């Protein structure tokens, strides 16, 4: 009995080892150092992959352009000859806006998806869970139905998407404080409702004029991308992305769970809806 008391239990031995390891900082420091070393490498690899994909998108196509010519055009080097002038127009006016707009939209969707996965603690979470996509689709379809286009169409889609988000927020708080599961269920219901409204809009559309335009717009395309559309999309994507970046630490805390986040002093509902607004 005395020998057992002197030796101590296995739990005591583990606690002592854990305390000494934590005191020395061996394991956390090793993990942090490894993460700090790997992170720049990941950023470099992903940045290089993005640059390579954008270069391939500019060079490849029905009319291929050599990478050397693309670099010369982007560097502003003057070129002569009808073929070289055509290459410059294709790079600067046709493929350039498409590639930049596709990269911006992809970045916005990636940031939104990562934020949703953190808030809902589910790797399958996507912005469509809030019903914003279906609401925006309905707003755009209605605008096309009435013959509207350009900034008015985009404004209608954005307004309808925000309205869908507000609808989710209102209905999720009917029983008092809303939780993550309630938000997901209400978001799926609201998304299905607006999807049904899109079908009704297509049913009422002119089959020779409005209906093909609605179907083409809902499918999505970068074929008509211009630098004006890039300037139109950049502010919204940058504002939403910057807000999510500023809240990245709060998203990490929210990924621990609502009770844990609240215990750490995070206003769960306020931050969650700010994240949803940035995603929208």
N, C-alpha and C positions, 0 to 999 in steps of 0.2 A: 504494500500500500504506500509506504514511504517512497519507494523507488518510483512508483507511478506518479506520485505527486511531484517528485523532483524532475522526472522526465517531462511531465506535462502531456496534455492531449494532443492529437494530430492537428486539431483546429487551432490550438494555441501556437503550435509550431508554424502552421501556415500563416497565421496572422502576424507572427513575429517576422517571418520572412517577407511578407507583403509590406509591412511597415518599413522594414529596412530597405527594401527595393524602392518603395515610394519615396523614402527619405533621401536615398542616394540619387533618385531621378533617373535611374538607369533605363528602365523600359519606356517611360514616356519620352525621354529625350531621344532614345534610339528611334522610336516611331516618328517623332516630329522631324528629326533629321532626315530620315528616309523619305518622308512625304515632301519635305522642302527640296530635296534633290530631284525627286521624280517629277514634281509639278512643272518646273520650267521645261523639262524635256517633253512632257505631254503637250504643253502649249506650243512648243516649236513644231512638233510633229503635226498637230492639228492645223496650225497656221500654214504650214507647208502644203498639207493636203488640200486646204481650201484654195490657196493660190494656184496649185496645180490644176484643180478642177475648174477654176475660173479661166485659166489659160487654155485648157483643152476646149472649154465651151466657146471661147472666142475663135480659136483656130479651126476647130472641126466644123463640118457642115457640108451642104451641097456645093459651096464654093470655099474650098479650104484655103487657109492663109498660113504662111510659114511663121513660126514663132519669132524669128528674127525681124520680120516685118511688123509684127504686132508690137514688139518692144520698141522699134523705131517710131511707130505711130504714137505710142503712149509717151515716149520721150520727147515728142514734138519735133522730130527731125524732118526737115522738108524733103519731100519726094517728088519726082517728076515722072510723067508718063501716065497714059490713061489707065493702065492696070493698077499702078500704085495708088492713083487717086481713088479708084473704085475700092481698093482695100481699105483706104482710110475712111471712106464713107461707111463701109460695112462695119468696121471696128467701132467707130465713134457714134454712129447714128442707129445702127441696127442691133448688133450683138452686144455692145457695151451696156446699154440700158437694161437689156434682158438679164445679163449675168449679174449686174449689180443689184437689180430689183429682186432676183431670185435669191441672192445671198442675204439680202436684208430680210426678206420674208422667212427664209429658213432660219435665220438667227432669232427672229421674233417668235417663231413657233417652238424652237428649241428651248429658249429661255422660259416661255410660258409652260411648256411641258415639264421642265425641271422644277419649276415653282409648284405646279399642281401636284407632282409626285411627292414633293416635300410636305405640302400642306395635308394631303390625304394619306400620306404614308403608304403609298401603293405605286409600284413601278409601272403599272398599266394606266395610271391616271392621265387624262388628256384634257385640253381646254374644252372639248366638246361636251364634257360632263356638266358644264354650267348652262348649257343651252344657248350660249352666245353665238355659236356658229350657225345654228338653225335660225335664230332671230335675225342675224345679219343677212342670211340667205333670203328670208322672207322680205326684209326691207328692200334689198336690191331687186328682187323679183317684182315687187309692187311698183318700184320706180320705173323699171323697164316696161311694165304693163301700161303705164301712163305716158310713155314716150320720153322719159327723163334719162339723162346721161351725164357723164363727166362727174364733176364735184358734187352735184345734187344726188346722183346715184350713190356715190360713196358715203355722202352724209346720211342718206336714208338708211343704208346698210348699217352704218356705225350707230345711228340712233336706235334702230331696232335691236341691235345687239345689246346695247346698254339697257334698253327696256326689258329684254329677256333676263338680264342679270338682276335688275331691280325686282322683277317678278319673282325670281328665285329667292332673293333676299326677303321679300315680304312674306311669301308663303312658308318659308322655312322657319319663320319666327312666330307662326300662329300659336303654337303651343308654349311660347315663352322663349327661353334661350335655345338657339339653334346649335346643333352639333354637326359633325362632319357627315355622318350617315344621312341625316335629314337633308342636308344640302345636296348630297349626291342624288338621293331619290327625287327631290323636287326638281333638280336640274335635268334629270332624265325625262321626267314628265313634261317639263316646259319645252325641252328640245323636241320631243315627239309632237307636242301640240303645234309648234311653229313649223315643223316639217310637214304636218298635215295642211297647214295654211299655205305652204309653198305649193303643194299638190293642187289645192283649190285655185291658186293663182294661175298655175299652168293650165288648168282646165278652162279658165275664163279667158285666157290669152288667145290672140289671133294666131291660128296655126300656121299662117304664111309669113307673119312679120314678128310679132312679139314672142311667140313660143320658141322659135329657134334662138332668138337672142337671149331669152331667159335660160334655156338649156346650156348654151355656150358659156354664159356668164357663170352659172352654177358649177360647171365642170372646171372652170379656171384655166387661164392661159397667160403666158408672158409674151405672146406673139406680138401684141400691140404695145409693148413697153416703150416708154420714151423717158427722156431725162426729166420732163415735167412730172410724170407719174412717180419717178424716183424721189423728186423733191416733195411730192405730196405724201408719200408713204414714210419717208425718213423721220419727220418730227414725231409722229405717233409711235413708231417703233422705238425710237430713241427715248422718248419720255417714259413709256411703259417699261423698257429695259432698264433704264437708269433707276426707276423706282424699285424694281425688283432687285437690282444690284445693291441698292442702299439697304434693303430689307433682308439681305441674304443671311445674316446671322439670326434674325428673328425666324426666318424660314427653317433654319437648322434646329432652332429650339422648338418650333411647332411640330417638327418631325418626331420629336420625342413623345408627343401625346398632349392632349389638351390639359390634363391635370398637372403633368410635369411642367408644361409651359406656364400655366397659371401660378404654380408654386414658385417659379423663378421670377415672377413679377411681370410676365408678358401679358398685355391685354389681348387675349386670344381672339375674340370676335372682331375687334377693331382692326387688328393687323391682318386677320384672315380676309376681311372684306376689302381692305386696301390692296392686298395681293390680287384678289379677284378683279378689282377695278383696273389694275395695271395690266392684267392678262387680257381683259376685254379691249 
